């Protein structure tokens, strides 16, 4: 594990902590009373996630010395978790301040929050996960990225919007929480596409040996 890995894992962990705090703020009214006492310790997240995240990256680096793809996938999952918190954090900020959690507004909110998450994803995956920062033909690479992004965004927003706008939430779930359920379900359909698209289409290094076993 390099010094860059230590630094980046700490920064990504801090990003995760910050947007988790945003979620706790915007969804405070939805948190069961049994857990309200735990919320008083929420600021611990600013220390907890950077430490746990760095430990996770360290363990991944130790078990994947000759399996480079495992190391990449481990970093991709970690960055993906930060994307998730950014996506949900910004989505819920829109819902919190607008009071709108369905209809065309939800689709716009979801598309915007997804874009923020993807920008985060592009930066970290390009310069860290796939270590592709020094590759040439940036314009060509960016066009590939936009293609992968476009398909991923269509999948993500379409599935989330269909669930929120076409399926009525159960009586025990508020419309605000149902908006988050739609966002969660959409992730299962986009995660694999994002990893494979970025690895083999956007950040593919044909001249680099990749150990797979």
C-alpha positions as CSV (number, residue, x, y, z in Angstrom):
1,X,0.0,0.0,0.0
2,X,1.5,3.3,-1.1
3,X,1.5,6.7,0.6
4,X,-1.0,7.8,-2.1
5,X,-3.3,5.0,-1.1
6,X,-3.2,6.1,2.6
7,X,-3.9,9.7,1.6
8,X,-6.7,9.0,-0.8
9,X,-8.4,6.5,1.5
10,X,-8.5,9.0,4.3
11,X,-10.0,11.7,2.0
12,X,-12.6,9.4,0.6
13,X,-13.5,8.3,4.1
14,X,-14.0,12.0,5.1
15,X,-16.3,12.5,2.1
16,X,-18.3,9.5,3.2
17,X,-18.6,10.9,6.7
18,X,-19.6,14.4,5.6
19,X,-22.4,13.2,3.3
20,X,-23.6,10.7,5.9
21,X,-24.0,13.7,8.3
22,X,-26.0,15.4,5.5
23,X,-28.3,12.3,5.3
24,X,-28.8,12.3,9.1
25,X,-29.7,15.9,9.0
26,X,-32.2,15.7,6.1
27,X,-33.8,12.4,7.3
28,X,-33.8,13.2,11.0
29,X,-37.6,13.1,11.1
30,X,-37.6,9.6,9.7
31,X,-35.2,8.1,12.3
32,X,-36.9,5.9,14.9
33,X,-36.9,7.2,18.4
34,X,-34.9,4.1,19.6
35,X,-32.0,5.4,17.6
36,X,-32.1,9.1,18.4
37,X,-29.6,8.6,21.3
38,X,-27.1,7.2,18.9
39,X,-27.4,10.3,16.6
40,X,-25.8,12.4,19.4
41,X,-22.6,10.6,18.5
42,X,-22.8,11.4,14.8
43,X,-19.7,13.5,14.7
44,X,-17.6,10.5,15.5
45,X,-18.2,9.6,11.8
46,X,-15.6,12.2,10.8
47,X,-13.0,10.0,12.5
48,X,-14.5,6.6,12.2
49,X,-15.0,6.3,8.4
50,X,-11.5,7.6,7.4
51,X,-9.9,5.1,9.8
52,X,-12.1,2.1,8.8
53,X,-11.8,3.0,5.1
54,X,-8.0,3.2,5.3
55,X,-7.9,-0.2,7.2
56,X,-10.1,-1.7,4.5
57,X,-7.8,-0.5,1.6
58,X,-4.8,-1.8,3.5
59,X,-6.3,-5.3,3.9
60,X,-7.4,-5.3,0.3
61,X,-3.8,-4.4,-0.8
62,X,-2.4,-7.2,1.3
63,X,-4.6,-10.0,0.0
64,X,-4.4,-8.8,-3.7
65,X,-0.6,-8.5,-4.3
66,X,-0.8,-10.8,-7.4
67,X,-4.5,-10.2,-8.1
68,X,-4.5,-6.6,-9.3
69,X,-8.2,-6.8,-10.3
70,X,-9.2,-7.5,-6.7
71,X,-7.3,-4.4,-5.6
72,X,-9.1,-2.3,-8.3
73,X,-12.5,-3.7,-7.4
74,X,-11.9,-3.1,-3.7
75,X,-11.0,0.6,-4.4
76,X,-14.0,0.8,-6.8
77,X,-16.4,-0.4,-4.1
78,X,-14.9,2.1,-1.6
79,X,-15.2,5.0,-4.1
80,X,-18.7,3.6,-4.9
81,X,-19.7,4.0,-1.3
82,X,-18.7,7.6,-1.4
83,X,-20.7,8.0,-4.6
84,X,-23.7,6.5,-2.9
85,X,-23.6,8.9,0.0
86,X,-23.1,11.9,-2.3
87,X,-26.0,10.8,-4.5
88,X,-28.3,10.2,-1.5
89,X,-27.1,13.3,0.4
90,X,-27.7,15.7,-2.5
91,X,-31.0,14.0,-3.4
92,X,-32.3,14.4,0.1
93,X,-31.1,18.0,0.4
94,X,-33.2,18.8,-2.7
95,X,-36.2,17.0,-1.1
96,X,-35.7,18.6,2.3
97,X,-35.6,22.2,1.1
98,X,-38.2,21.8,-1.7
99,X,-40.6,19.5,0.1
100,X,-41.1,17.6,-3.2
101,X,-40.4,13.9,-3.3
102,X,-42.2,12.6,-6.4
103,X,-43.2,13.4,-10.0
104,X,-41.0,15.2,-12.5
105,X,-39.2,17.1,-9.8
106,X,-38.0,13.9,-8.2
107,X,-36.5,12.8,-11.6
108,X,-34.7,16.1,-12.0
109,X,-33.4,15.9,-8.4
110,X,-32.3,12.3,-8.9
111,X,-30.6,13.1,-12.2
112,X,-28.7,16.0,-10.7
113,X,-27.6,14.1,-7.6
114,X,-26.4,11.2,-9.8
115,X,-24.3,13.7,-11.9
116,X,-22.6,14.9,-8.7
117,X,-21.8,11.4,-7.7
118,X,-20.5,10.5,-11.2
119,X,-18.1,13.5,-11.2
120,X,-16.7,12.2,-7.9
121,X,-16.5,8.7,-9.4
122,X,-14.7,9.8,-12.5
123,X,-12.0,11.8,-10.5
124,X,-11.2,9.0,-8.0
125,X,-11.5,6.1,-10.4
126,X,-9.3,7.8,-13.1
127,X,-6.5,9.0,-10.8
128,X,-6.6,6.3,-8.1
129,X,-8.6,3.1,-8.7
130,X,-7.4,2.5,-12.3
131,X,-4.4,4.8,-12.1
132,X,-5.1,6.3,-15.5
133,X,-4.2,9.9,-14.9
134,X,-1.2,10.0,-17.2
135,X,-2.8,8.4,-20.2
136,X,-3.1,10.4,-23.4
137,X,-6.1,11.0,-25.7
138,X,-8.0,12.7,-22.8
139,X,-10.8,13.9,-25.1
140,X,-11.4,10.4,-26.5
141,X,-11.4,8.9,-23.0
142,X,-13.8,11.6,-21.8
143,X,-16.2,10.8,-24.7
144,X,-16.1,7.1,-23.6
145,X,-16.8,8.2,-20.1
146,X,-19.8,10.3,-21.2
147,X,-21.1,7.3,-23.0
148,X,-20.8,5.0,-20.0
149,X,-22.2,7.8,-17.8
150,X,-25.2,8.4,-20.2
151,X,-26.2,4.7,-20.2
152,X,-25.7,4.4,-16.4
153,X,-27.7,7.6,-15.8
154,X,-30.6,6.4,-17.9
155,X,-30.6,3.1,-16.1
156,X,-30.3,4.7,-12.7
157,X,-32.9,7.5,-13.1
158,X,-35.4,5.4,-15.1
159,X,-35.5,2.6,-12.5
160,X,-35.7,5.0,-9.5
161,X,-38.4,7.1,-11.2
162,X,-40.5,4.0,-12.1
163,X,-40.4,2.7,-8.5
164,X,-41.2,6.1,-7.0
165,X,-43.8,7.3,-9.5
166,X,-45.5,4.0,-10.5
167,X,-45.5,2.0,-7.3
168,X,-47.3,3.1,-4.2
169,X,-45.2,2.9,-1.0
170,X,-46.4,0.5,1.8
171,X,-48.4,2.2,4.5
172,X,-45.5,1.9,7.0
173,X,-43.1,3.8,4.7
174,X,-43.3,7.6,4.1
175,X,-43.0,9.0,0.6
176,X,-39.6,10.6,1.6
177,X,-38.3,7.1,2.5
178,X,-39.9,5.6,-0.5
179,X,-37.9,8.1,-2.7
180,X,-34.7,6.6,-1.1
181,X,-35.9,3.1,-1.7
182,X,-36.2,3.8,-5.4
183,X,-32.7,5.2,-5.4
184,X,-31.3,2.1,-3.6
185,X,-33.0,-0.3,-6.0
186,X,-31.6,1.5,-9.0
187,X,-28.0,1.1,-7.7
188,X,-28.2,-2.7,-8.0
189,X,-28.8,-2.3,-11.7
190,X,-26.0,0.3,-12.3
191,X,-23.1,-0.8,-10.1
192,X,-21.9,-3.7,-12.3
193,X,-22.3,-1.7,-15.4
194,X,-20.3,1.2,-14.0
195,X,-17.4,-1.0,-12.9
196,X,-17.2,-3.0,-16.2
197,X,-17.7,0.1,-18.3
198,X,-15.0,2.1,-16.6
199,X,-12.5,-0.7,-16.4
200,X,-12.8,-2.0,-20.0
201,X,-14.1,0.9,-21.9
202,X,-12.9,4.1,-20.2
203,X,-9.8,3.4,-18.2
204,X,-8.5,0.3,-20.1
205,X,-4.7,0.0,-20.2
206,X,-3.8,-2.4,-22.9
207,X,-0.2,-2.0,-22.3
208,X,-0.3,-2.9,-18.6
209,X,-0.1,-6.4,-17.2
210,X,-3.1,-7.2,-15.1
211,X,-2.8,-10.2,-12.8
212,X,-6.0,-12.1,-12.4
213,X,-4.9,-15.3,-10.7
